[in-house]
Every structure is written in C-alpha cells, then in structure tokens.
Amino acid sequence: MNRSTTNFIVDAVAFAAMMLLGATGALIRYVLPPGSGHFSRLWRMDRHEWGHIHFWIAVVLLCAVALHFVLHWQWIISMIRGRAGSRSAMRMSLAVIGLLALVGLMASPFLGQVQQTGEPPHKMQSNEHGAVEINGSMTLREIEEQTGVPVAVILKELGLPSDLPIDERMGRLRKQHHFEMHDIQEIVRKHQEQP
C-alpha cells in the first residue's frame, strides 16, 4: 500500500470516528439525558451502554490521530524548525512548551484526588413517606442489608429461582427476569409493615 492510500485510510477513519463521537455525544446529552439511566433505551441500549460505545469511539479517534502524526512527523518537525536562522530555536522551544502543557493537562485528572460529595447512587434513600427507595444499581445483598428483608423472601415473592447471584445489579436482573422495581419496593414495604 502506498503512502497516499495509507494517509487516506487513516484520515478517513479519524473523520468517521470524529463524526460518530459527535453523534454519540449528542445522543447521550440530548436523547438519553443524565438521569435517564437504565430507564430509557435506544436500539436496546441505555445511556450507560451508549457511554461505553462513545468511549471506544474516542479511543479509535485518538489512535487514528496519533497514527496521523506519526505519518506526518517529518512535515511537523520541518514546520516547527522553519527555515534555518529564522528563529528556529524559539519555535522549537514554544513547541516543546506547548507539548508539555498539553501532556500536563491530559494527566491532571489522573493526578487529582476524588472527593466523595454524597452517598453513592446505589445507597438506599427514603422518600417523603419514609419508604426506602430501591433502584437498579443496587444488589439483592444491599437490599437485604439495608431493609432487613431476606433475599430468599424477595426471590420467592418475585417467583425467581433461589440460586440467583445476590451481587448482581437489580437493573440487570430486571431485564433478564421481567419484573419492575416497584414490585421489589412493594415486597419490602409489605414485609417491613409486618410485626
């Protein structure tokens, strides 16, 4: 394959990835907005699954751009150096400073410390009536620990097999076994009201 064909393929992949990145970003922001979680779907995928696709498209774009730079490295160096005697040392210094600043900016999120600003979303919260709210990111084990209602009771009431993994997220179990979160809410409420 000649160099022109290689450049064309790399640039076409980068362009396609850039367009798909924009499309999935808009989809996540406007079609499946924050808060839609596992409750809204497009083509059988929820917001979080589209987020994974968005991430991998970004990885493809990053690789294509990196390969583009490798293929054009001699041209980039000659543009930075410029003509001999025309302040090439200053241009080279500015390029190095710019590159270091970019690397520092890219690394800064990984060097920061994550701060906990509240309870994780899978923790149970009480609603205005004092009832415990159950969501799809919770596990059967967490429901049992926080409500006191045994996993075996929940599974029996839902008509589910007793050997289900208790650390599986409720959202996934809901999709596999076709029940609703309010069904679990009712089971918990009923058993908590019993003396």
PyMOL commands that set and color helices and strands:
alter all, ss='L'
color gray80, all
select helices_A, chain A and resi 3-31+47-71+73-81+88-111+140-147+151-158+170-177+181-193
alter helices_A, ss='H'
color red, helices_A
select strands_A, chain A and resi 125-126+132-133
alter strands_A, ss='S'
color yellow, strands_A
deselect
rebuild
show_as cartoon
